[in-house]
Amino acid sequence: MQNLNDAQLLKTHSYINGQWHQSEAQIDVTNPVNDAVVASVSNAGIKETELAVQAAKAAMPMWSAKSANERAGLLRTWFNLMMQNQDDLGRILTVEQGKPLAEAKGEIGYGAAFIEWFAEEGKRVYGDTIPAPSGDKRIVVIKQPVGVVAAITPWNFPNAMIARKAAAALAAGCTFVVRPATQTPLSALAMAELAERAGIPAGVFNVVVGDDARGMGRVLTEHKDVAKFTFTGSTPVGKALISQSASTVKKVSMELGGNAPFIVFDDADIDAAVAGAMVSKYRNAGQTCVCTNRIFVQRGVLEKFTEKYVAEVAALNVGDGLNDGVQIGPMISAGAAQDVDKLVADSISQGAQVALGGKRGEQGANYYQPTVLTNVTNDMAIACNEIFGPVSPIIAFDDEDEVIALANDTEYGLAAYFYSRDIGRIWRVAEGLEYGMVGINEGLISNAAAPFGGVKQSGNGREGSKYGLDDYLEIKYLCMGGLGK
Ligand code: SIN
């Protein structure tokens, strides 16, 4: 990979106990633009994952004994280094993941913001005192780190999904082992390089890269020395990992799939709704768990919204994310583009109409055209499954109760969005939607200060915000007796 200001950020071995672990077997990391190999990374496996857990366990007493202020100082330095290297980290991310450079740099800022946030929040892990049932006793509650945290993170946010988990874990006093997606290990390894430069001690933050997903996953979910397991990815994989974690009764937090409704009511500001739908749908070429999956438009504004929306989507600039002005990059793989194509073809066979796009992109095997489908119904496969691609299905509706029922008619419950200017409706709909996060006249809801997470089969636990530390802390109740005269 060329054009990095600091070539030392390009690391190709797992980072375990402060050491870079070379192995003979290699994994090729490819650029989704053209599938060209950009780096080869040591292929770690079960043995290295076990070593990483042992290192994290050994580092636990030292790290948890540090004061919150000391940990905050180290995290703050890590944050500063990430921001100082935002250009290089963004470039690495674009080349391995495909999202446009501006968006990739945005992800670095987003990921770093969690480190900054939790550096501060770690200083506010307050306990409690509770009035005791008798005068000779006192009840005190303290919070302590859960222990070693293991994580598996996805390819769609190679930096931010690690930062969001690791920052909370480290701030709480836990040590951390992550297995990043094999498609995008370079961002994770660059984060390890910067953690080391920040002075985060050996064993506290470990990255194991390997293609034995099953074997490494088993170590991370079943190891008796791992106290908590956290995952971001699909619901089916999340379910399997939850059941593996049950064997040692681990604490788990899961950020799983979504099927976000985006509802436009007759009284909405249509220009704002179009802008909100664009950002919520086409971020990362539609490859985020909170991306709009179904656009519900009330019949009175159906034509107006569709016309304006199609014009905006048609103007999107598709190409290599390193080129200036590109807004939509390739999808992660040809297989992913093919899956989207199947959903589109199925909808067309069921009566959907193509208002725009509807085909694989001409830029290369991994591209899919930004697409708008009209005449879609909520029972089509495209409305029931997570599309994870740049396709907008538009579904017409008549009234509020109907659209709430349609929006909730899914096993998912991550993010939902709606546009209305009627204050009564805003409260009714916000409370009626069975989702963990609701954007009201807003299409971009993710930030470090807000609790990110879902209900139903979209997962459990919250990441970011003041709630984000809870998953990394145990509550301990101290009962002090014998205090009477
Ligand atoms: C995700 O797609 O899993 C995360 C998206 C976000 O943090 O906004």
Boltz pocket constraint, residues with backbone or C-beta under 6 A from the ligand:
constraints:
  - pocket:
      binder: B
      contacts: [[A, 156], [A, 157], [A, 232], [A, 255], [A, 256], [A, 287], [A, 288], [A, 289], [A, 290], [A, 446], [A, 452]]
      max_distance: 6.0
